[in-house]
Amino acid sequence: MFYNLFYLKVAQIRFYFSCFFAIFLLFAPFNVYSNIKIGFVNTESILKDSNPGKNAQLKIELEFKKREEELRSLESELRLGINQLEKDSLVLSEKDKMNKQRDLSKIDIDLQRKRQAFQEDFNRRRNEEFSAVVLLANECIKRIAEQDNYDIIFEDAVAVSPRIDITEEIINILNG
């Protein structure tokens, strides 16, 4: 019996403590956190819409344009070869068909290897160029945070109110 009363008292104390804590959490933010200034920056928009981001993208595209054209040329060569093999398959000997298939297979393997190397190089260079833009943007964000007395500025969130979004301000600073 004493054992059950003890657990009943513990349960009561837990209940009262939980109620007090819930009331505290309900009213505490209005008093304690009312002066916090929060900002948000969308990095993707900065990279896409700012002049340094556009310049970096243009630089990368120009740098890789020739290699991309080579890949397209190789792809069209492969397609033409496949189409020609399909057309000529009825008149070619078995040995000639095998040789053409082997040649097309080599071209396909070469194309895949070059495409993978291209993608790896492109991603590496894009990351290098965009990291410089992000560093520049971070300097602007820190400057604005100090000037406008922001307590915290978030980067990339799931849902954001437009009133705390300072992305346009950062883009304007980077552009001007």
Secondary structure, DSSP 4 states (H G I P E B T S, - for coil): -HHHHHHHHHHHHHHHHHHHHHHHHHHHHHHHSTT--EEEE-HHHHHHHSHHHHHHHHHHHHHHHHHHHHHHHHHHHHHHHHHHHHHHTTTS-HHHHHHHHHHHHHHHHHHHHHHHHHHHHHHHHHHHHHHHHHHHHHHHHHHHHHHTT-SEEEES-SS--GGGB-HHHHHHHHH-
